[in-house]
Amino acid sequence: MEHWKLDTPQGLSALQANGLVVLSIAVAVSGALFLDRYFARDVEVPLFLFAVAVSAWYGRTAGAVLALVLSCLSFDFFSFSP
């Protein structure tokens, strides 16, 4: 009797996962700034939430923590005026 093995994709390396985290947060920041300036206000939270979800999915726990920290820092820096 043959055993069938599922071909699961290989996980991302640590460098790829962290690069994906930084890229997803950068896209969320740029998208939020663009939409805030030209189209809609208060769209930062859903964009950052989506970026953290993508980072947690592909970057696992370390990616989720890094994405959460980066999104909180960038939200604080770009969203609140002094």
TITIDREN-633544 format. One record per residue: residue in one letter; x, y, z of N, C-alpha, C, O, CB in turn; residue number from 0. Coordinates in nm, 3 decimals, always signed. Glycine has a CB too. Layout:
BEGIN
<A, <X, Y, Z>, <X, Y, Z>, <X, Y, Z>, <X, Y, Z>, <X, Y, Z>, NUM> ...
//
This chain:
BEGIN
<M, <+0.085, -0.117, +0.000>, <+0.000, +0.000, +0.000>, <+0.089, +0.124, +0.000>, <+0.182, +0.135, +0.080>, <-0.096, +0.000, +0.122>, 0> <E, <+0.060, +0.214, -0.090>, <+0.138, +0.337, -0.100>, <+0.079, +0.445, -0.010>, <-0.042, +0.456, +0.006>, <+0.144, +0.386, -0.245>, 1> <H, <+0.167, +0.521, +0.046>, <+0.124, +0.635, +0.126>, <+0.137, +0.761, +0.043>, <+0.242, +0.790, -0.015>, <+0.206, +0.647, +0.257>, 2> <W, <+0.031, +0.834, +0.037>, <+0.032, +0.958, -0.039>, <+0.078, +1.071, +0.053>, <+0.032, +1.086, +0.166>, <-0.109, +0.989, -0.099>, 3> <K, <+0.168, +1.149, +0.002>, <+0.216, +1.263, +0.077>, <+0.168, +1.390, +0.008>, <+0.177, +1.404, -0.114>, <+0.371, +1.262, +0.089>, 4> <L, <+0.119, +1.480, +0.087>, <+0.078, +1.609, +0.032>, <+0.201, +1.696, +0.013>, <+0.290, +1.701, +0.099>, <-0.024, +1.679, +0.124>, 5> <D, <+0.206, +1.763, -0.098>, <+0.316, +1.855, -0.123>, <+0.282, +1.990, -0.059>, <+0.204, +2.068, -0.114>, <+0.343, +1.871, -0.276>, 6> <T, <+0.340, +2.015, +0.054>, <+0.317, +2.142, +0.122>, <+0.427, +2.239, +0.083>, <+0.542, +2.199, +0.070>, <+0.312, +2.124, +0.276>, 7> <P, <+0.393, +2.365, +0.063>, <+0.497, +2.461, +0.027>, <+0.594, +2.482, +0.142>, <+0.557, +2.476, +0.259>, <+0.434, +2.595, -0.015>, 8> <Q, <+0.716, +2.508, +0.106>, <+0.818, +2.532, +0.208>, <+0.794, +2.667, +0.273>, <+0.748, +2.761, +0.208>, <+0.960, +2.526, +0.147>, 9> <G, <+0.824, +2.675, +0.399>, <+0.807, +2.801, +0.471>, <+0.907, +2.906, +0.424>, <+1.009, +2.874, +0.363>, <+0.821, +2.779, +0.621>, 10> <L, <+0.876, +3.028, +0.454>, <+0.965, +3.138, +0.418>, <+1.083, +3.141, +0.513>, <+1.071, +3.105, +0.630>, <+0.891, +3.272, +0.419>, 11> <S, <+1.197, +3.184, +0.461>, <+1.311, +3.202, +0.550>, <+1.285, +3.323, +0.638>, <+1.192, +3.400, +0.615>, <+1.444, +3.218, +0.468>, 12> <A, <+1.367, +3.340, +0.739>, <+1.349, +3.452, +0.832>, <+1.365, +3.586, +0.761>, <+1.292, +3.681, +0.790>, <+1.448, +3.442, +0.948>, 13> <L, <+1.460, +3.593, +0.669>, <+1.481, +3.717, +0.595>, <+1.363, +3.748, +0.504>, <+1.321, +3.864, +0.495>, <+1.610, +3.708, +0.512>, 14> <Q, <+1.309, +3.648, +0.437>, <+1.193, +3.668, +0.352>, <+1.070, +3.708, +0.433>, <+0.994, +3.795, +0.392>, <+1.164, +3.542, +0.271>, 15> <A, <+1.051, +3.644, +0.547>, <+0.935, +3.675, +0.631>, <+0.943, +3.817, +0.686>, <+0.844, +3.889, +0.686>, <+0.925, +3.575, +0.747>, 16> <N, <+1.061, +3.857, +0.732>, <+1.076, +3.994, +0.783>, <+1.065, +4.096, +0.671>, <+1.012, +4.205, +0.692>, <+1.210, +4.009, +0.854>, 17> <G, <+1.114, +4.063, +0.553>, <+1.098, +4.152, +0.438>, <+0.952, +4.168, +0.401>, <+0.909, +4.278, +0.366>, <+1.176, +4.099, +0.319>, 18> <L, <+0.875, +4.059, +0.408>, <+0.733, +4.067, +0.382>, <+0.662, +4.153, +0.486>, <+0.570, +4.228, +0.452>, <+0.672, +3.927, +0.378>, 19> <V, <+0.702, +4.142, +0.609>, <+0.643, +4.224, +0.716>, <+0.668, +4.372, +0.689>, <+0.575, +4.452, +0.694>, <+0.701, +4.184, +0.854>, 20> <V, <+0.792, +4.408, +0.662>, <+0.826, +4.548, +0.637>, <+0.756, +4.598, +0.511>, <+0.707, +4.712, +0.509>, <+0.979, +4.565, +0.623>, 21> <L, <+0.750, +4.516, +0.408>, <+0.682, +4.556, +0.284>, <+0.532, +4.575, +0.306>, <+0.474, +4.671, +0.255>, <+0.706, +4.452, +0.175>, 22> <S, <+0.469, +4.486, +0.380>, <+0.325, +4.499, +0.402>, <+0.291, +4.622, +0.486>, <+0.191, +4.689, +0.461>, <+0.271, +4.373, +0.470>, 23> <I, <+0.373, +4.653, +0.585>, <+0.350, +4.774, +0.665>, <+0.377, +4.898, +0.582>, <+0.305, +4.997, +0.595>, <+0.439, +4.773, +0.792>, 24> <A, <+0.480, +4.896, +0.498>, <+0.508, +5.010, +0.411>, <+0.394, +5.034, +0.313>, <+0.359, +5.149, +0.286>, <+0.640, +4.989, +0.336>, 25> <V, <+0.337, +4.928, +0.258>, <+0.223, +4.943, +0.167>, <+0.102, +4.997, +0.242>, <+0.028, +5.080, +0.189>, <+0.189, +4.808, +0.101>, 26> <A, <+0.081, +4.951, +0.364>, <-0.031, +5.001, +0.444>, <-0.014, +5.150, +0.477>, <-0.110, +5.226, +0.470>, <-0.044, +4.920, +0.573>, 27> <V, <+0.108, +5.191, +0.513>, <+0.133, +5.332, +0.544>, <+0.113, +5.418, +0.420>, <+0.046, +5.521, +0.425>, <+0.275, +5.351, +0.600>, 28> <S, <+0.172, +5.376, +0.308>, <+0.158, +5.456, +0.187>, <+0.015, +5.460, +0.138>, <-0.032, +5.563, +0.090>, <+0.249, +5.402, +0.078>, 29> <G, <-0.056, +5.349, +0.148>, <-0.197, +5.347, +0.109>, <-0.282, +5.435, +0.199>, <-0.372, +5.505, +0.151>, <-0.250, +5.207, +0.112>, 30> <A, <-0.254, +5.433, +0.328>, <-0.330, +5.516, +0.421>, <-0.303, +5.665, +0.397>, <-0.395, +5.746, +0.402>, <-0.297, +5.479, +0.566>, 31> <L, <-0.178, +5.700, +0.373>, <-0.146, +5.840, +0.346>, <-0.208, +5.887, +0.214>, <-0.259, +5.999, +0.206>, <+0.006, +5.859, +0.342>, 32> <F, <-0.203, +5.803, +0.112>, <-0.262, +5.838, -0.017>, <-0.414, +5.854, -0.006>, <-0.470, +5.953, -0.054>, <-0.228, +5.733, -0.121>, 33> <L, <-0.480, +5.758, +0.057>, <-0.625, +5.766, +0.070>, <-0.668, +5.880, +0.161>, <-0.771, +5.943, +0.136>, <-0.680, +5.635, +0.123>, 34> <D, <-0.590, +5.907, +0.264>, <-0.624, +6.017, +0.355>, <-0.612, +6.151, +0.284>, <-0.690, +6.243, +0.310>, <-0.533, +6.015, +0.478>, 35> <R, <-0.517, +6.163, +0.196>, <-0.495, +6.290, +0.127>, <-0.597, +6.315, +0.015>, <-0.642, +6.429, -0.002>, <-0.355, +6.294, +0.069>, 36> <Y, <-0.634, +6.212, -0.059>, <-0.714, +6.234, -0.179>, <-0.858, +6.184, -0.171>, <-0.947, +6.245, -0.231>, <-0.649, +6.170, -0.293>, 37> <F, <-0.886, +6.076, -0.100>, <-1.018, +6.016, -0.111>, <-1.095, +6.007, +0.021>, <-1.202, +6.065, +0.035>, <-1.006, +5.881, -0.169>, 38> <A, <-1.041, +5.936, +0.115>, <-1.117, +5.903, +0.236>, <-1.033, +5.927, +0.360>, <-0.910, +5.926, +0.355>, <-1.165, +5.756, +0.231>, 39> <R, <-1.101, +5.949, +0.468>, <-1.035, +5.967, +0.597>, <-1.058, +5.841, +0.681>, <-1.149, +5.763, +0.656>, <-1.090, +6.094, +0.671>, 40> <D, <-0.973, +5.824, +0.781>, <-0.986, +5.716, +0.880>, <-0.987, +5.577, +0.817>, <-1.073, +5.495, +0.848>, <-1.113, +5.735, +0.960>, 41> <V, <-0.892, +5.552, +0.728>, <-0.880, +5.419, +0.669>, <-0.753, +5.348, +0.718>, <-0.718, +5.242, +0.666>, <-0.880, +5.429, +0.517>, 42> <E, <-0.685, +5.407, +0.815>, <-0.558, +5.349, +0.859>, <-0.575, +5.215, +0.929>, <-0.500, +5.121, +0.903>, <-0.489, +5.445, +0.952>, 43> <V, <-0.674, +5.207, +1.016>, <-0.689, +5.087, +1.098>, <-0.715, +4.962, +1.014>, <-0.648, +4.860, +1.036>, <-0.802, +5.106, +1.199>, 44> <P, <-0.808, +4.963, +0.918>, <-0.826, +4.842, +0.837>, <-0.703, +4.805, +0.755>, <-0.673, +4.687, +0.738>, <-0.944, +4.859, +0.744>, 45> <L, <-0.631, +4.905, +0.705>, <-0.511, +4.874, +0.628>, <-0.402, +4.813, +0.715>, <-0.337, +4.716, +0.675>, <-0.458, +5.001, +0.561>, 46> <F, <-0.382, +4.868, +0.833>, <-0.283, +4.811, +0.924>, <-0.326, +4.673, +0.974>, <-0.242, +4.585, +0.992>, <-0.259, +4.905, +1.042>, 47> <L, <-0.453, +4.655, +0.997>, <-0.503, +4.524, +1.039>, <-0.478, +4.419, +0.932>, <-0.438, +4.307, +0.962>, <-0.652, +4.531, +1.073>, 48> <F, <-0.503, +4.455, +0.806>, <-0.477, +4.363, +0.696>, <-0.329, +4.332, +0.684>, <-0.291, +4.217, +0.660>, <-0.530, +4.421, +0.565>, 49> <A, <-0.244, +4.433, +0.701>, <-0.099, +4.412, +0.694>, <-0.051, +4.320, +0.806>, <+0.034, +4.234, +0.784>, <-0.025, +4.546, +0.701>, 50> <V, <-0.104, +4.337, +0.926>, <-0.067, +4.250, +1.038>, <-0.117, +4.108, +1.013>, <-0.048, +4.011, +1.046>, <-0.123, +4.304, +1.171>, 51> <A, <-0.236, +4.094, +0.956>, <-0.290, +3.960, +0.928>, <-0.206, +3.888, +0.824>, <-0.178, +3.769, +0.839>, <-0.435, +3.970, +0.881>, 52> <V, <-0.166, +3.957, +0.718>, <-0.081, +3.896, +0.616>, <+0.054, +3.857, +0.675>, <+0.107, +3.750, +0.647>, <-0.062, +3.991, +0.496>, 53> <S, <+0.108, +3.946, +0.758>, <+0.237, +3.918, +0.821>, <+0.228, +3.800, +0.917>, <+0.321, +3.720, +0.925>, <+0.287, +4.041, +0.894>, 54> <A, <+0.119, +3.790, +0.990>, <+0.103, +3.678, +1.083>, <+0.083, +3.548, +1.007>, <+0.127, +3.442, +1.053>, <-0.016, +3.703, +1.177>, 55> <W, <+0.018, +3.555, +0.892>, <-0.008, +3.433, +0.814>, <+0.122, +3.376, +0.759>, <+0.147, +3.256, +0.768>, <-0.107, +3.461, +0.699>, 56> <Y, <+0.205, +3.462, +0.701>, <+0.327, +3.415, +0.637>, <+0.449, +3.421, +0.727>, <+0.542, +3.342, +0.710>, <+0.353, +3.494, +0.513>, 57> <G, <+0.452, +3.513, +0.822>, <+0.569, +3.530, +0.906>, <+0.560, +3.461, +1.040>, <+0.652, +3.467, +1.121>, <+0.595, +3.672, +0.928>, 58> <R, <+0.447, +3.395, +1.064>, <+0.422, +3.325, +1.190>, <+0.428, +3.421, +1.309>, <+0.398, +3.539, +1.294>, <+0.523, +3.210, +1.208>, 59> <T, <+0.467, +3.373, +1.424>, <+0.460, +3.452, +1.547>, <+0.557, +3.570, +1.545>, <+0.520, +3.682, +1.581>, <+0.489, +3.364, +1.666>, 60> <A, <+0.680, +3.546, +1.504>, <+0.778, +3.654, +1.503>, <+0.737, +3.763, +1.403>, <+0.754, +3.881, +1.431>, <+0.917, +3.600, +1.468>, 61> <G, <+0.684, +3.724, +1.290>, <+0.637, +3.821, +1.192>, <+0.518, +3.900, +1.242>, <+0.507, +4.020, +1.216>, <+0.601, +3.752, +1.063>, 62> <A, <+0.430, +3.834, +1.314>, <+0.313, +3.904, +1.370>, <+0.354, +4.006, +1.474>, <+0.300, +4.116, +1.478>, <+0.215, +3.804, +1.431>, 63> <V, <+0.449, +3.971, +1.558>, <+0.495, +4.064, +1.662>, <+0.567, +4.183, +1.598>, <+0.545, +4.297, +1.638>, <+0.590, +3.992, +1.763>, 64> <L, <+0.653, +4.156, +1.500>, <+0.722, +4.264, +1.431>, <+0.623, +4.354, +1.358>, <+0.637, +4.476, +1.361>, <+0.825, +4.207, +1.332>, 65> <A, <+0.524, +4.297, +1.293>, <+0.424, +4.376, +1.222>, <+0.341, +4.459, +1.319>, <+0.309, +4.574, +1.289>, <+0.332, +4.286, +1.140>, 66> <L, <+0.308, +4.404, +1.432>, <+0.231, +4.478, +1.532>, <+0.311, +4.597, +1.584>, <+0.256, +4.707, +1.598>, <+0.191, +4.387, +1.647>, 67> <V, <+0.437, +4.577, +1.614>, <+0.521, +4.686, +1.663>, <+0.539, +4.793, +1.557>, <+0.526, +4.912, +1.585>, <+0.658, +4.632, +1.709>, 68> <L, <+0.569, +4.751, +1.433>, <+0.588, +4.848, +1.326>, <+0.460, +4.924, +1.293>, <+0.463, +5.044, +1.266>, <+0.639, +4.779, +1.202>, 69> <S, <+0.347, +4.854, +1.296>, <+0.221, +4.923, +1.266>, <+0.183, +5.021, +1.376>, <+0.131, +5.129, +1.347>, <+0.108, +4.821, +1.245>, 70> <C, <+0.207, +4.986, +1.501>, <+0.179, +5.080, +1.611>, <+0.268, +5.203, +1.604>, <+0.221, +5.315, +1.623>, <+0.197, +5.011, +1.746>, 71> <L, <+0.396, +5.182, +1.576>, <+0.487, +5.295, +1.565>, <+0.453, +5.384, +1.446>, <+0.452, +5.507, +1.458>, <+0.631, +5.246, +1.554>, 72> <S, <+0.425, +5.325, +1.333>, <+0.394, +5.406, +1.215>, <+0.258, +5.473, +1.228>, <+0.240, +5.586, +1.181>, <+0.399, +5.321, +1.089>, 73> <F, <+0.161, +5.407, +1.290>, <+0.032, +5.470, +1.313>, <+0.047, +5.590, +1.404>, <-0.013, +5.695, +1.380>, <-0.067, +5.369, +1.373>, 74> <D, <+0.126, +5.576, +1.509>, <+0.150, +5.686, +1.601>, <+0.225, +5.800, +1.533>, <+0.194, +5.917, +1.557>, <+0.230, +5.637, +1.723>, 75> <F, <+0.321, +5.768, +1.449>, <+0.402, +5.871, +1.385>, <+0.325, +5.945, +1.275>, <+0.335, +6.067, +1.265>, <+0.527, +5.808, +1.326>, 76> <F, <+0.249, +5.872, +1.193>, <+0.184, +5.933, +1.078>, <+0.042, +5.982, +1.104>, <-0.007, +6.067, +1.030>, <+0.183, +5.837, +0.967>, 77> <S, <-0.026, +5.932, +1.204>, <-0.166, +5.963, +1.221>, <-0.196, +6.075, +1.320>, <-0.295, +6.146, +1.305>, <-0.237, +5.842, +1.264>, 78> <F, <-0.113, +6.091, +1.419>, <-0.139, +6.192, +1.520>, <-0.050, +6.312, +1.500>, <+0.073, +6.300, +1.494>, <-0.119, +6.134, +1.659>, 79> <S, <-0.111, +6.428, +1.490>, <-0.031, +6.550, +1.478>, <+0.006, +6.600, +1.618>, <-0.071, +6.584, +1.712>, <-0.108, +6.659, +1.399>, 80> <P, <+0.124, +6.661, +1.632>, <+0.167, +6.708, +1.763>, <+0.086, +6.827, +1.812>, <+0.111, +6.878, +1.921>, <+0.313, +6.744, +1.759>, 81> 
//
